[in-house]
Amino acid sequence: MDPRERRAKRSSEPQGIGSVLEELGRGRRLAAGLALGRLARRWREVVGERLADESAPLRLDGGLLLVRVSSAAWATQVRFLADAVAKEANSVLGSQVVRTVKVVVGEGVAD
């Protein structure tokens, strides 16, 4: 959309916060960020207590969920459970957002 068109659509009338957030949520990056935030808050539901201590959702983009884990052994576990993780993540999100789960090993997973 041309920036001039956006300006033309602006109004001096106040809008409710819900409509503002809805319009912002239509953006792909914001929608992915919001979904990632929901996953992070409910990560223990998605992967279980023990695995949640060793992993965290890192990025969600184009159907790819990138999960950071604390070690190669936990990476193997998440890869083995990738289909179940995607299914539970989609259940938490209420839509089929996650199609693929990839894993990276890195520090700073557990807080």
Backbone as JSON, one array per atom type, in Angstrom:
{
  "sequence": "MDPRERRAKRSSEPQGIGSVLEELGRGRRLAAGLALGRLARRWREVVGERLADESAPLRLDGGLLLVRVSSAAWATQVRFLADAVAKEANSVLGSQVVRTVKVVVGEGVAD",
  "N": [[0.85, -1.18, 0.0], [0.56, 2.17, -0.86], [2.2, 4.83, 0.86], [0.88, 7.28, 0.79], [-1.75, 6.54, 0.45], [-2.24, 5.29, 2.87], [-2.08, 7.48, 4.6], [-4.26, 8.89, 3.69], [-6.32, 7.32, 4.6], [-6.32, 7.71, 7.28], [-7.84, 9.0, 10.24], [-9.23, 11.62, 12.2], [-10.75, 10.84, 14.21], [-10.97, 9.11, 17.29], [-9.82, 5.74, 17.82], [-10.7, 2.51, 19.01], [-8.59, 0.52, 21.13], [-8.58, -2.16, 20.51], [-9.25, -2.31, 17.75], [-7.06, -1.03, 16.66], [-4.95, -2.74, 17.43], [-5.78, -5.03, 16.08], [-5.49, -4.23, 13.41], [-2.72, -3.84, 13.35], [-1.93, -6.44, 13.87], [-2.32, -7.74, 11.49], [-0.05, -7.59, 10.03], [2.63, -9.58, 8.89], [5.1, -10.05, 10.28], [4.58, -9.03, 12.84], [2.41, -10.63, 13.58], [3.68, -13.13, 13.65], [5.48, -12.64, 15.71], [3.74, -12.22, 17.87], [2.56, -14.75, 18.01], [4.83, -16.26, 18.64], [5.38, -15.23, 21.17], [3.12, -16.15, 22.57], [3.62, -18.89, 22.42], [6.03, -19.03, 23.87], [5.2, -18.29, 26.44], [3.62, -20.46, 27.07], [5.2, -22.68, 26.83], [5.91, -24.87, 28.45], [3.58, -26.37, 28.43], [3.61, -27.2, 25.81], [5.97, -28.77, 25.42], [6.46, -30.12, 27.78], [7.54, -30.36, 31.25], [10.33, -31.06, 31.85], [11.72, -30.96, 29.35], [11.17, -28.34, 28.71], [12.78, -27.0, 30.49], [15.19, -27.18, 29.26], [15.01, -26.1, 26.76], [13.8, -23.63, 24.38], [11.44, -21.68, 22.54], [12.61, -19.99, 19.74], [12.3, -18.59, 17.3], [9.69, -17.89, 14.98], [8.7, -18.31, 11.81], [7.28, -18.2, 8.68], [6.07, -20.73, 8.93], [8.05, -22.21, 10.07], [9.32, -23.27, 13.08], [11.81, -22.37, 15.17], [13.81, -23.82, 17.54], [15.71, -23.39, 20.4], [18.1, -25.26, 22.13], [19.78, -26.63, 25.05], [21.87, -28.45, 24.74], [23.55, -30.9, 22.63], [22.45, -33.4, 23.06], [19.83, -32.81, 23.96], [18.97, -31.58, 21.66], [18.76, -33.73, 19.92], [16.65, -35.04, 21.14], [14.53, -33.18, 20.81], [14.42, -33.09, 18.02], [13.59, -35.73, 17.51], [11.06, -35.58, 18.61], [9.8, -33.73, 17.01], [7.45, -33.68, 15.32], [5.4, -34.04, 17.22], [5.87, -31.8, 18.81], [5.29, -29.74, 16.99], [2.56, -30.28, 16.58], [1.48, -29.88, 19.19], [2.23, -27.21, 19.59], [0.72, -25.95, 17.6], [-1.79, -26.54, 18.59], [-1.81, -25.03, 20.95], [-1.62, -22.5, 19.79], [-3.93, -22.42, 18.33], [-4.22, -22.67, 15.61], [-2.92, -23.83, 12.44], [-0.07, -23.02, 12.4], [2.61, -23.78, 12.78], [4.65, -25.71, 10.81], [7.07, -26.98, 10.48], [9.74, -28.01, 12.58], [12.81, -26.89, 13.65], [16.08, -27.2, 15.09], [18.46, -25.59, 17.17], [21.57, -25.54, 18.87], [22.46, -23.9, 21.79], [23.61, -21.6, 24.31], [22.06, -20.23, 27.28], [19.41, -20.98, 27.48], [17.76, -21.93, 29.64], [16.2, -20.0, 32.12]],
  "CA": [[0.0, 0.0, 0.0], [1.28, 3.42, -0.97], [2.09, 5.62, 2.1], [-0.13, 8.35, 0.65], [-3.05, 5.92, 0.67], [-2.38, 5.11, 4.33], [-2.39, 8.78, 5.21], [-5.62, 9.27, 3.31], [-7.26, 6.53, 5.39], [-6.28, 8.14, 8.69], [-8.97, 9.8, 10.67], [-9.0, 12.33, 13.46], [-11.61, 10.19, 15.2], [-10.26, 8.11, 18.07], [-10.16, 4.34, 17.57], [-10.5, 1.63, 20.15], [-7.31, -0.18, 21.1], [-8.8, -3.45, 19.84], [-9.18, -2.16, 16.3], [-5.67, -0.68, 16.35], [-4.17, -3.97, 17.54], [-6.19, -5.92, 15.0], [-4.85, -3.76, 12.18], [-1.3, -4.14, 13.47], [-1.77, -7.89, 13.83], [-2.39, -8.22, 10.1], [1.31, -7.65, 9.52], [3.19, -10.92, 9.06], [6.13, -10.09, 11.33], [3.94, -8.83, 14.14], [1.63, -11.83, 13.87], [4.63, -14.19, 14.05], [6.0, -12.27, 17.03], [2.69, -12.48, 18.86], [2.44, -16.21, 18.14], [6.02, -16.71, 19.37], [5.17, -14.86, 22.56], [2.16, -17.1, 23.16], [4.33, -20.16, 22.58], [7.01, -18.91, 24.95], [4.48, -18.29, 27.72], [3.0, -21.76, 27.32], [6.16, -23.66, 26.34], [5.84, -26.08, 29.28], [2.44, -27.15, 27.92], [3.95, -27.72, 24.49], [7.02, -29.79, 25.43], [6.59, -30.76, 29.08], [8.38, -29.68, 32.25], [11.77, -31.31, 31.75], [12.24, -30.43, 28.09], [11.06, -26.87, 28.76], [13.95, -26.5, 31.22], [16.37, -27.29, 28.39], [14.73, -25.58, 25.42], [12.95, -22.44, 24.29], [11.16, -21.27, 21.16], [13.49, -18.87, 19.4], [11.77, -17.81, 16.18], [8.61, -18.5, 14.22], [8.66, -17.57, 10.56], [6.91, -18.96, 7.51], [5.76, -22.11, 9.28], [9.22, -22.82, 10.71], [9.57, -22.96, 14.49], [13.2, -22.61, 15.54], [13.89, -24.09, 18.97], [17.08, -23.45, 20.93], [18.25, -26.23, 23.22], [21.01, -26.42, 25.82], [22.95, -29.38, 24.39], [23.29, -31.77, 21.48], [21.55, -34.49, 23.48], [18.47, -32.28, 23.94], [18.64, -31.34, 20.26], [18.32, -35.02, 19.4], [15.32, -35.3, 21.71], [13.54, -32.31, 20.15], [14.27, -33.56, 16.63], [12.79, -36.94, 17.58], [9.68, -35.2, 18.97], [9.44, -32.56, 16.2], [6.04, -33.72, 14.9], [4.57, -33.82, 18.41], [6.05, -30.4, 19.21], [4.5, -28.93, 16.04], [1.14, -30.51, 16.86], [1.12, -29.21, 20.45], [2.36, -25.77, 19.37], [-0.47, -25.53, 16.84], [-2.92, -26.63, 19.5], [-1.72, -23.85, 21.81], [-1.86, -21.31, 18.97], [-5.28, -22.45, 17.78], [-4.2, -22.73, 14.14], [-1.8, -24.61, 11.89], [1.01, -22.07, 12.13], [3.89, -24.48, 12.76], [4.71, -26.85, 9.9], [8.38, -27.6, 10.63], [10.51, -27.65, 13.77], [14.26, -27.02, 13.52], [16.71, -27.07, 16.39], [19.82, -25.08, 17.28], [22.15, -25.7, 20.2], [23.02, -22.64, 22.26], [23.52, -21.33, 25.74], [21.07, -19.24, 27.68], [18.04, -21.47, 27.3], [17.05, -21.9, 30.92], [16.3, -18.73, 32.86]],
  "C": [[0.89, 1.24, 0.0], [1.11, 4.22, 0.33], [1.06, 6.75, 2.01], [-1.53, 7.79, 0.87], [-3.29, 5.71, 2.16], [-2.76, 6.4, 5.0], [-3.82, 9.19, 4.88], [-6.66, 8.52, 4.13], [-7.28, 6.96, 6.85], [-7.45, 9.05, 8.99], [-8.59, 10.52, 11.96], [-9.85, 11.75, 14.58], [-10.81, 9.16, 15.98], [-10.75, 6.7, 17.73], [-9.93, 3.56, 18.85], [-9.19, 0.87, 20.0], [-7.44, -1.52, 20.38], [-8.67, -3.34, 18.33], [-7.77, -1.79, 15.86], [-4.8, -1.93, 16.38], [-4.52, -4.96, 16.43], [-5.52, -5.53, 13.69], [-3.36, -4.05, 12.21], [-1.04, -5.63, 13.32], [-1.85, -8.48, 12.44], [-1.01, -8.31, 9.48], [1.95, -8.99, 9.84], [4.19, -11.0, 10.21], [5.52, -9.93, 12.71], [3.14, -10.06, 14.53], [2.53, -12.97, 14.32], [5.2, -13.9, 15.43], [4.99, -12.53, 18.14], [2.52, -13.98, 19.09], [3.64, -16.77, 18.92], [5.91, -16.39, 20.85], [4.2, -15.79, 23.26], [2.82, -18.45, 23.38], [5.3, -20.1, 23.76], [6.33, -18.96, 26.31], [3.92, -19.66, 28.07], [3.9, -22.92, 26.89], [6.11, -24.96, 27.13], [4.67, -26.98, 28.86], [2.79, -27.85, 26.61], [4.91, -28.9, 24.6], [7.16, -30.54, 26.75], [7.62, -30.07, 29.95], [9.88, -29.83, 31.98], [12.37, -30.73, 30.47], [12.17, -28.91, 28.06], [12.22, -26.26, 29.53], [15.19, -26.44, 30.34], [16.18, -26.7, 27.01], [13.86, -24.33, 25.51], [12.65, -22.15, 22.83], [11.95, -19.99, 20.86], [12.92, -17.97, 18.32], [10.66, -18.6, 15.51], [8.44, -17.67, 12.96], [8.31, -18.5, 9.41], [6.63, -20.43, 7.78], [6.89, -22.85, 9.97], [9.33, -22.33, 12.15], [11.01, -23.34, 14.79], [13.27, -22.71, 17.05], [15.36, -24.15, 19.37], [17.1, -24.41, 22.11], [19.63, -26.07, 23.85], [22.15, -27.34, 25.43], [22.55, -30.22, 23.18], [22.34, -32.91, 21.83], [20.1, -34.02, 23.47], [18.03, -31.95, 22.52], [18.11, -32.62, 19.62], [16.91, -35.33, 19.88], [14.25, -34.47, 21.01], [13.34, -32.74, 18.7], [13.39, -34.82, 16.58], [11.32, -36.62, 17.81], [9.13, -34.07, 18.09], [7.97, -32.55, 15.78], [5.1, -33.45, 16.07], [4.67, -32.37, 18.89], [5.23, -29.49, 18.29], [3.01, -29.06, 16.33], [0.7, -29.78, 18.12], [1.22, -27.69, 20.32], [1.15, -25.24, 18.62], [-1.72, -25.58, 17.7], [-2.96, -25.4, 20.41], [-2.07, -22.58, 21.03], [-3.26, -21.27, 18.37], [-5.34, -22.42, 16.27], [-2.95, -23.48, 13.7], [-0.66, -23.69, 11.46], [2.34, -22.78, 11.95], [3.8, -25.69, 11.84], [6.0, -27.64, 10.09], [9.04, -27.11, 11.91], [11.98, -27.91, 13.48], [14.87, -26.7, 14.87], [18.11, -26.47, 16.25], [20.28, -25.27, 18.72], [22.77, -24.37, 20.59], [22.84, -22.48, 23.74], [22.39, -20.35, 26.02], [19.64, -19.68, 27.5], [17.26, -21.34, 28.57], [17.27, -20.56, 31.6], [16.26, -18.94, 34.33]]
}
